[in-house]
């Protein structure tokens, strides 16, 4: 399984993330880290991810997001994109977007409180939608 691992860090220790790091993995093996060509493409993704407030103090990597797509119909287009917010090896919470009719639109967004503001609401679904749309633009 291929996934994008996203790590946000508060290196300045000011209480909010100031660094976002991206890693491309396949079957839990690092394939490559972010290259210059990726940085521009992932800029919008990174800005949206920072709004989730899922970050590490200092240079830690315990808190991170693993985002990946699934294509059960095997037609080459993703029907599901899953977001797993990790705390170390454990998944702290999940979100997903589903394209039920395989037309490229996202008909179902499932999310909890992904921005950590204490409420699971429309804003969380909007953040998941934005993360998924940006993820689907990533070149592997």
Secondary structure, 3 states (H helix, E strand, C coil): CEEEEEEEEECCCCCCCCEEEEEEEECCEEEEECCHHHHHHHHHHHHHHHCCCCCEECCCCCEEEEEEEECCCCCCCCCEEEEEEEECCEEEEEEEEECCCCCCCCCEEEECCCCCCCCCCHHHHHHHHHHHHHHHCCCC
